[in-house]
Structures are given as structure tokens and as C-alpha cells.
């Protein structure tokens, strides 16, 4: 029997913004990698409103993509991501 523990965002409030039950491959990553890949997911989701695409984008392991993804996350504050999520929610609520 495999011992599977339920994933939690730990003490990272940004990871708490992810959809419930992130992909297993994400859950199995070290917490530091979850931090930047989770933020990359959120950035992509704000831009596309497409969870499956955003997970594929955030979990892409191609070396150039990883380097560019880390740069994007480093250049984007958590506040900007949260505001983007708010803006997306408002747009969806207004029928947009």
C-alpha cells in the first residue's frame, strides 16, 4: 500500500490560492520548487483562465522554459498576482 499524504500549501499564502488538488507531479516537488511553479501557474491562469494549460505551462521542465519561468516569477510580486486574480474574478462575475 502506498502512503499518500494530503497536499497542503504549508505556510505559503500564494500556494493556498491554487485550485484544490494540484497535479500529483506538482505535489511531489520540493516546497521551494512548488513556490515558484505555483506562482507561474497563477500568472498563466490570470492570463488564460485555463487551468489545464496553466498547469502544463507551470510544470514544463524544458531548461529554457524553466529559466524563463523563474525570471517571470522573480519579476512579478505576489501583490500583482493577487490583483490579477481579483481582476479575473470580477471580469468573470460581470459576464466577461
C-alpha positions in Angstrom: 0.0 0.0 0.0 1.3 3.5 -0.9 1.1 6.1 1.9 -0.2 9.2 0.2 -0.4 12.3 2.3 -2.9 15.1 1.5 -1.1 18.0 0.0 -1.3 21.4 1.8 0.1 24.8 0.9 2.0 24.9 4.1 2.9 28.4 5.2 2.9 29.9 1.7 -0.2 32.0 1.3 0.2 32.1 -2.5 0.1 28.3 -2.7 -3.2 28.5 -0.8 -4.6 30.3 -3.9 -4.1 27.2 -6.1 -7.0 25.1 -7.1 -7.7 22.2 -4.8 -5.9 19.0 -5.5 -3.0 20.2 -7.7 -1.5 17.6 -10.0 0.4 14.8 -8.3 3.7 15.8 -10.1 3.4 19.3 -8.5 2.6 17.9 -5.1 5.7 15.7 -5.3 8.1 18.6 -5.9 10.2 20.2 -3.1 8.5 23.1 -1.4 10.9 25.7 -3.0 10.0 24.5 -6.5 6.3 24.4 -5.6 6.6 28.1 -4.6 7.9 29.3 -8.0 5.9 26.8 -10.1 2.7 27.6 -8.2 3.2 31.3 -8.8 3.9 30.6 -12.5 0.6 28.6 -12.6 -1.2 31.6 -11.1 0.4 34.1 -13.5 -0.6 31.9 -16.5 -4.1 31.3 -15.2 -4.7 35.1 -14.8 -3.6 35.5 -18.4 -5.5 32.5 -19.9 -8.3 31.5 -17.5 -7.4 27.9 -18.4 -6.3 25.6 -15.6 -5.1 22.7 -17.6 -3.0 24.9 -19.9 -1.6 26.8 -16.9 -0.6 23.5 -15.1 1.2 22.3 -18.3 2.9 25.7 -18.6 4.0 25.7 -14.9 5.2 22.1 -14.9 7.2 22.3 -18.2 10.7 21.0 -17.5 12.4 22.2 -20.7 15.6 24.0 -19.4 15.0 27.3 -21.3 11.3 27.4 -20.1 12.4 26.7 -16.5 14.9 29.6 -16.6 12.4 32.0 -18.2 9.6 30.9 -15.8 11.9 31.6 -12.8 12.6 35.1 -14.3 8.9 35.8 -14.8 8.1 34.8 -11.2 11.1 36.8 -9.8 9.9 39.9 -11.7 6.2 39.6 -10.5 5.2 40.4 -7.0 2.7 38.4 -5.1 0.6 41.5 -4.9 0.4 41.8 -8.7 -0.6 38.1 -8.9 -3.3 38.6 -6.3 -4.6 41.7 -8.1 -4.7 39.8 -11.4 -6.8 37.0 -9.7 -9.2 39.6 -8.3 -9.5 41.3 -11.7 -10.2 37.9 -13.4 -12.8 37.1 -10.8 -14.5 40.5 -11.4 -14.4 40.0 -15.1 -16.0 36.6 -14.8 -18.6 37.8 -12.4 -19.6 40.6 -14.8 -20.1 38.0 -17.6 -16.8 38.9 -19.4 
